[in-house]
Amino acid sequence: MHCCVRLNFTTSALFPIFCATTAAVSEILELRFVIQDAQSFFRVFSSKSTTLDALASRISVFIEQPTNPTQNLRERLPVHRPSHHDLVFQCGADCSDGKQLSARYVSIEPDERKLLNATNVLGLMVDTILREGFRLISTRTVSPEEKIECYTFERRGTVNILINDPYKADVSPVSKQTAKSTKKGKSHK
């Protein structure tokens, strides 16, 4: 869509042109999913950091450590943000300290479930991304031996662009309606 408006700020010969145009902008989001033993790792990359900020605020990771056979303690952890354009989290069984087995559950708002199973977390992630207006454009297995899968999504949006170019006042496009009314005004004189 293209629309130009001619504004006269003074009675002088200066007629600045303000052109507004709409451009389609694509946002790319990539979800990588890795399964290693009883753990699963997720890495989300986005071309817009604001999308990742919103997504990171909705994802919670909980660690359940059996400190007492009758009591479970759940500790909430934020997702990791290695850069402005990606976030990382994991789920599943974890024995990183070598002593005690713990479980990492993932919850994604507004869903209230705490999921341990990697396939369930993957399904909820894909569903959440699709509900945000993205569409799946490709899937691929990066490494079948290491069980790495990659899902690429795209979201199209529009951006309004404002152009101010006072040097093109004489060659500016004018709408058809304005051109017709100008011709009628000249022919009646």
C-alpha atoms as one frame of an Amber mdcrd trajectory, in Angstrom:
protein
   0.000   0.000   0.000   1.393   3.407  -0.941  -0.052   6.765   0.085   1.515
  10.201  -0.179   0.276  13.341   1.508   1.400  16.804   0.453   1.562  19.295
   3.336   2.078  23.050   2.939   3.679  24.470   6.086   4.137  27.998   4.697
   3.117  29.938   1.616   6.599  29.522   0.185   7.460  27.129  -2.616   8.637
  24.463  -0.156   6.212  21.519  -0.219   7.637  18.636   1.811   6.415  15.182
   0.917   5.555  12.667   3.626   5.134   9.168   2.209   3.873   6.290   4.274
   4.306   2.806   2.958   3.651  -0.588   4.455   6.259  -3.331   4.193   5.901
  -6.986   5.104   8.470  -8.084   7.657   9.180 -11.707   8.511  10.262 -12.863
  11.927  12.089 -16.185  12.088  12.053 -18.449  15.129  14.020 -21.693  15.347
  13.461 -24.405  17.951  16.211 -27.008  18.438  15.446 -30.112  20.420  18.181
 -32.493  21.666  17.689 -35.758  23.564  20.654 -37.094  25.562  19.953 -40.115
  27.757  17.147 -39.106  30.140  17.607 -35.362  29.533  16.286 -33.090  26.810
  17.633 -29.694  25.863  15.750 -26.928  24.072  17.316 -23.925  22.345  15.082
 -21.234  20.866  16.514 -18.619  18.502  14.492 -15.634  17.295  15.269 -12.756
  14.972  13.442 -10.451  17.442  14.627 -10.303  21.030  11.234  -9.018  22.222
   9.650 -12.312  21.170  12.196 -14.217  23.251  11.658 -11.891  26.207   7.935
 -12.668  26.109   8.521 -16.402  25.665  11.156 -16.560  28.438   8.752 -14.902
  30.867   6.229 -17.706  30.237   8.620 -20.674  30.645   9.456 -21.986  34.111
  11.804 -24.836  34.985  11.338 -26.602  38.314  13.876 -28.912  39.946  12.534
 -31.558  42.254  15.129 -33.047  44.574  14.192 -35.804  46.974  15.695 -34.436
  50.202  13.531 -36.660  52.323  11.632 -39.742  51.162   8.371 -38.152  52.358
   9.028 -34.617  51.113   9.854 -33.159  47.688  11.335 -29.687  47.352  10.635
 -27.813  44.097  13.052 -25.077  43.172  12.126 -22.694  40.321  14.844 -21.786
  37.830  14.735 -19.189  35.060  15.597 -20.153  31.499  19.149 -19.335  30.371
  19.683 -16.425  27.962  23.138 -16.888  26.353  22.432 -13.899  24.079  19.653
 -11.474  23.186  18.465 -13.764  20.416  18.294 -17.157  22.081  17.177 -18.976
  25.200  18.031 -22.430  26.544  16.348 -24.783  29.006  16.239 -28.488  29.768
  13.886 -31.084  31.191  14.084 -34.701  32.325  16.175 -36.591  34.855  19.366
 -34.884  35.967  22.311 -36.267  37.903  24.721 -33.402  37.224  26.246 -33.381
  40.692  26.976 -37.120  40.459  25.354 -37.851  43.807  21.658 -37.312  43.736
  19.114 -37.739  40.977  16.786 -34.786  40.425  13.977 -34.111  37.985  13.564
 -30.972  35.847   9.961 -30.138  35.051   8.921 -27.467  32.543   5.800 -25.343
  32.660   4.733 -22.900  29.930   2.039 -20.345  30.783  -0.933 -20.267  30.458
  -0.776 -24.079  30.708  -0.400 -25.028  34.366   1.037 -28.530  33.887   4.593
 -29.313  34.945   5.964 -31.635  32.269   8.940 -33.973  32.604   8.656 -35.906
  29.341  10.609 -34.288  26.481   8.028 -35.136  23.820   5.276 -33.486  25.864
   7.398 -30.352  26.390   8.192 -30.248  22.655   4.490 -30.504  21.805   3.600
 -27.721  24.234   6.411 -25.509  22.864   5.260 -26.002  19.265   1.646 -25.331
  20.274   2.662 -22.154  22.145   4.691 -20.875  19.176   1.848 -21.566  16.721
  -0.641 -19.750  18.979   1.616 -16.684  18.869   0.976 -16.335  15.131   3.930
 -18.268  13.757   3.632 -20.904  11.059   5.881 -23.921  10.670   7.997 -23.554
   7.520  10.496 -26.417   7.887  11.576 -29.348  10.004  14.818 -31.250   9.766
  16.877 -33.759  11.670  20.261 -32.149  12.191  21.905 -35.288  13.549  20.056
 -38.606  13.807  22.886 -40.128  15.893  22.710 -37.345  18.478  18.910 -37.025
  18.172  18.892 -33.324  17.259  15.752 -31.965  15.596  15.188 -28.441  14.300
  11.857 -26.697  13.708  11.761 -23.353  11.878   8.803 -20.989  12.180   7.933
 -17.706  10.496   5.620 -14.880  11.536   4.733 -12.173   9.072   3.962  -8.699
  10.254   3.721  -5.258   8.758   5.769  -2.194   9.493   4.753   1.317   8.561
   7.605   3.298   7.042   7.510   7.098   6.945   9.644   8.833   4.336  10.226
  12.586   4.350  11.846  13.787   1.119  11.381  17.503   0.380  13.424  17.281
  -2.839  10.892  15.178  -4.725   7.894  17.495  -4.381   7.346  17.798  -8.149
   7.529  14.083  -8.955   5.492  12.721  -6.077   2.758  10.219  -6.843  -0.686
  11.635  -6.286  -3.792   9.565  -5.752  -6.149   9.112  -8.734  -8.954  10.951
  -6.920  -6.747  14.027  -6.363  -5.609  13.986 -10.003  -9.239  13.854 -11.257
 -10.356  16.736  -9.043  -7.360  18.820 -10.181  -8.202  18.217 -13.878 -11.876
  19.130 -13.326 -10.883  22.342 -11.565  -8.639  23.402 -14.485 -11.211  22.586
 -17.185 -13.956  24.725 -15.583 -11.797  27.877 -15.514
